[in-house]
Amino acid sequence: MSFSRRNFVQALGLSLLTPFTLRSLASDQSLPYADFILGTAPSNLAIDETGEVFDLSVSSGDPSISGVVLWTHINPTAYVAGQSLFLQVSLDSQFSDVFLTTEIASHNISVERDLTVNIDLDGYLNSDSQYFYRFVYGNKTSRTGRCYTLPTGTIDKLKMAVVTCQDYTTGFYNAYNHVANEDLQFVIHLGDFIYEYAQYEGFEDQIVHPMTLPSGEKVAMDLADYRYIYNSYRRDKNLQKAMENHTFIVTWDDHETGDNAYWDYERDTLGAPYHPYTTDARFGNDPELLRQLRRDAQQAWIEYVPARVKIDESATHAFDYLSLYRSFKFGDLLELFMTDSRSYRTKEPCKDGNAWQNYWCTDYEKKSQTMLGETQRDWLIDGITTSDATWKLWGNQTLLAQLAATVAGVQTAYASYDAWDGFQWEREKIMSAIKDNDVSNFAVITGDLHTSIASYLKVDYRNINNWDYSNLVGIELMTPAISSPNLQDTVDRSIDVGNVFKAILNGGVQVNNPHIKDFNSAIYGYAVIEFNNNELLWTVYDIDKKSDNPDTSKNTYKTFHYEPKEMWLTEQ
């Protein structure tokens, strides 16, 4: 039997009881960035503290060595057709030393883009620099944002926050208040920035931020629904504060589109196994409706997330329309590879038969199973194996390490085929390439499972010996959810989806999976990752998401230490 990740989270908890793009000046490709000219902003300005004009504040994303993407949104009640938007970038927060002023023509602000504005300053800023910025519309300025460009050359250390899985309906964003106050420059978001539904199934009585989608349905059905969700999430003051203070690097997972999303290659359309377009007889599992759903999800994402992505407006296929995977180099210390594990993946294996057939299913071993698609997989392997940075970091969405029930080291059942256990040929190909090319200082950061995990990565998980360095590749570190329901919530609510996962994880996760050094799905929060030339530190913070007090305490769950030369992951 196979379950969605939501079902997996529920069951595991029980088992543990035991067409809108504008011209870009930054590139010759069609990208969703506003065109601008250098200019002078109006004077005698008042700060829009209440969001009368800039209702969703400001944010920055995707740093380069010479720029960053800056974002804002105009309140529909303040929108004036034909009125220009200005951007000021300063070396100080008081804007006494203005570095750059641009005028963004009025045609860049339109209802066709839901009054969102992205401006790419690549080529206009200095490397390894801090800037302050604000937008000006009429006689009002936005709140001030702070952004950073990438360093070049030799750097000795780097510190970033890592976040994921932020269902807004069932929790408060207290974690983001603490992220905002961290002494760091960059935040990596590993996906599930939004959840496509108005309420989390099974937790309807715990809604703290109720939503009513424009369509009236329980999940997003079209562009208007996705826009409404992003707009609602981005109204949170704690999220706004974090995105004002730090530059974000964001990828997406399934919930930006639909639960357990994949690409149905047989029908050449979006696979959304739990979406009404697939399950509800009203819609007849219509492939065209599903294709449009993917396009709508893509459009809303690029409107509301500041990121430097590739868009081809002339494309007729989802693969060609948006390319999301990309890399970032932080001087000689670290290169970050952010992947997209939803746009090109094949269908989750071993879920179409009965329980007995699925138990004996081995489709997860097939070469045809892909998480990344051939083009992206080759890009990732080539990037990691040829990088000259000290550290190679992969921003990954679903659990890479094995999570299975074992008998004498032999895998008997896997917890989730939606994770990399369902794509084992491709996983082994990537891990083997890294090992065969003697890649050192390799680490993976992961979201998705609403759990804190620290694990070794192996080429062959049938070899249970963690001391066999010839089989070790690096480590994987998973950050807990910001607010999405975790296993402990499931246990407390006595949600049961059957006995399958009780058998899978009977005896405990680490007994069955000795490469996993730590596993905790009873906390919420975020992680901070620190690098120097010799070691990596990973600190996980536990923060109450059920309190409406954003200053609720931040508790250190654990700090993990990794020295690649020793291939040793320890708790500090």
NORLIN-V225748 format. One line per field, one symbol per residue. burial: # if it has 9 or more other ideal C-beta (glycine too) atoms within 8 Angstrom, else .. A space follows every 10 residues. Layout:
# NORLIN-V225748
burial->???
This chain:
# NORLIN-V225748
burial->..######## ######...# .#.#.#...# ######.... #...#..#.. ########## ####.##### #####..##. ..#.###### ....#..#.# ######.##. ..######## ##..#.##.. ########.# ########## #...#..### ########## ########## .#.#.##### ########## .##...#... #.#.#.#.## ##..###### ######.### ########## ########## ####....## ########.. ..#...#.## ########## #########. ##.....##. ##.##..### #.######## ######.### #......#.. #..#.#..## ###..##.## #.###...#. ########## ######.... #.######## ########## #####...#. ########## ########.. #.##...... ########## ########## #...#.#..# #####...## .##.###### #.######## ##..###### ###.#....# .#.#.##### ####....#. ..
